[in-house]
Amino acid sequence: MSIWFGEPTTEFANSFHENTLVSNLGIEITEIGADSLVGRMQVDDRTRNPLNILHGGASLAFAETLGSFASNQCVDPDKYYCVGLDINANHIRTVTSGEVTGTARPLHLGRRTHVWRITINDVKNRLVCESRITVAVIKKDES
């Protein structure tokens, strides 16, 4: 059974993020499963730090993009919107080039909060970053 409110598509996800930090970092949503969201991000001059490795902030932006977008697809957009409340990450492995893939899966989908686990892996499927985001579900007439 699907966790999504409607039937989100990768085309919608990527057009939704045009002209934002997400598109500037080259983040793309590549797959939407029944209970997961997958994206990719290039490790290049936009996402590396001065040590020539994937910037931890880029990993967090990637994780927050996946978790926040996923949460917004789990609620009725006419009544609710979702925003990041707290995020943390463990940076496990360095990456200097290529691409990383992130997968977001829900740990909790409540009425007021959602919690997502986001794993970011390199091209050899090795864990690069493990992140968790808590997302606030806000009723539109309460904002």
C-alpha positions as CSV (number, residue, x, y, z in Angstrom):
1,M,0.0,0.0,0.0
2,S,1.3,3.4,-0.9
3,I,2.0,6.1,1.7
4,W,1.4,9.0,-0.8
5,F,-1.7,11.2,-0.7
6,G,-1.9,11.3,-4.5
7,E,0.3,9.9,-7.2
8,P,3.5,12.0,-7.2
9,T,5.8,11.8,-10.2
10,T,9.5,12.4,-10.6
11,E,8.6,15.0,-13.3
12,F,6.5,17.0,-10.8
13,A,9.2,16.6,-8.1
14,N,11.9,18.0,-10.4
15,S,9.8,20.8,-11.8
16,F,8.7,21.8,-8.3
17,H,12.4,22.4,-7.3
18,E,13.3,24.5,-10.4
19,N,15.2,27.7,-9.6
20,T,15.8,26.8,-6.0
21,L,18.8,25.6,-3.9
22,V,17.8,22.0,-4.9
23,S,18.2,22.6,-8.7
24,N,21.4,24.7,-8.0
25,L,23.0,21.8,-6.2
26,G,21.9,19.5,-9.1
27,I,19.6,17.3,-6.9
28,E,17.2,15.2,-8.9
29,I,14.3,12.9,-7.7
30,T,14.7,9.7,-9.7
31,E,12.3,7.2,-8.2
32,I,9.1,7.2,-6.2
33,G,8.2,3.8,-4.7
34,A,5.2,2.8,-2.7
35,D,7.0,3.8,0.6
36,S,10.2,5.5,-0.5
37,L,11.7,8.4,-2.4
38,V,15.0,8.2,-4.2
39,G,17.2,11.0,-5.6
40,R,20.7,11.7,-6.8
41,M,23.2,14.4,-6.5
42,Q,26.5,14.9,-8.4
43,V,29.7,15.4,-6.4
44,D,31.3,18.3,-8.2
45,D,32.3,21.9,-7.7
46,R,28.8,22.8,-6.5
47,T,28.8,20.2,-3.7
48,R,32.4,19.8,-2.7
49,N,34.2,21.6,0.2
50,P,37.7,23.1,0.0
51,L,39.2,19.7,0.8
52,N,37.7,18.4,-2.5
53,I,35.3,16.1,-0.7
54,L,31.5,16.1,-0.5
55,H,30.4,19.0,1.7
56,G,28.5,17.9,4.8
57,G,26.1,20.7,4.2
58,A,25.4,19.5,0.7
59,S,24.6,16.0,2.2
60,L,22.2,17.7,4.6
61,A,20.5,19.8,1.9
62,F,20.1,16.6,-0.1
63,A,18.6,14.7,2.9
64,E,16.3,17.5,3.8
65,T,15.1,17.8,0.2
66,L,14.2,14.2,0.1
67,G,12.5,14.1,3.5
68,S,10.6,17.3,3.2
69,F,9.4,16.7,-0.3
70,A,8.3,13.2,0.7
71,S,6.4,14.5,3.7
72,N,4.6,17.0,1.5
73,Q,3.4,14.1,-0.7
74,C,1.9,12.3,2.2
75,V,-0.6,15.0,3.1
76,D,-3.5,16.8,1.5
77,P,-1.9,19.9,-0.1
78,D,-5.1,21.8,0.1
79,K,-5.1,21.5,3.9
80,Y,-1.5,21.0,5.1
81,Y,2.2,21.7,4.3
82,C,5.3,20.2,5.8
83,V,8.6,21.8,6.8
84,G,11.8,20.6,8.3
85,L,11.9,20.9,12.1
86,D,15.1,19.1,13.0
87,I,17.8,17.2,11.0
88,N,20.9,15.4,12.0
89,A,23.5,13.3,10.1
90,N,26.4,11.1,10.5
91,H,29.0,11.5,7.8
92,I,30.5,8.0,7.3
93,R,32.6,8.0,4.2
94,T,34.2,10.7,2.0
95,V,33.4,11.1,-1.7
96,T,35.4,13.2,-4.1
97,S,33.6,12.8,-7.4
98,G,30.8,10.9,-9.2
99,E,27.3,10.7,-7.9
100,V,25.6,9.9,-4.6
101,T,22.1,8.4,-4.2
102,G,19.8,9.2,-1.4
103,T,16.8,7.1,-0.2
104,A,14.2,8.4,2.1
105,R,11.9,6.0,4.1
106,P,9.4,7.0,6.8
107,L,10.0,6.0,10.4
108,H,6.9,7.7,11.6
109,L,4.0,9.4,9.7
110,G,1.9,11.1,12.4
111,R,-0.8,13.8,12.2
112,R,1.6,16.6,13.4
113,T,5.1,15.2,12.7
114,H,6.8,12.9,10.3
115,V,10.2,11.3,10.8
116,W,12.3,10.1,7.9
117,R,15.5,8.1,7.6
118,I,17.6,9.1,4.7
119,T,20.6,7.0,3.6
120,I,23.1,8.5,1.1
121,N,25.3,6.0,-0.8
122,D,28.1,6.3,-3.3
123,V,28.3,4.6,-6.7
124,K,29.6,1.4,-5.1
125,N,26.5,1.4,-2.8
126,R,28.7,2.2,0.3
127,L,27.1,4.3,3.0
128,V,28.3,7.9,2.8
129,C,25.8,9.6,5.2
130,E,23.0,8.5,7.5
131,S,20.5,11.2,8.3
132,R,17.2,11.6,10.1
133,I,14.8,14.5,9.7
134,T,11.7,15.4,11.7
135,V,9.2,17.3,9.7
136,A,6.4,19.5,11.1
137,V,2.9,18.9,9.5
138,I,1.2,22.3,9.6
139,K,-2.5,23.0,9.0
140,K,-2.7,25.8,6.4
141,D,-5.2,27.8,8.5
142,E,-2.8,27.7,11.5
143,S,0.1,29.3,9.8
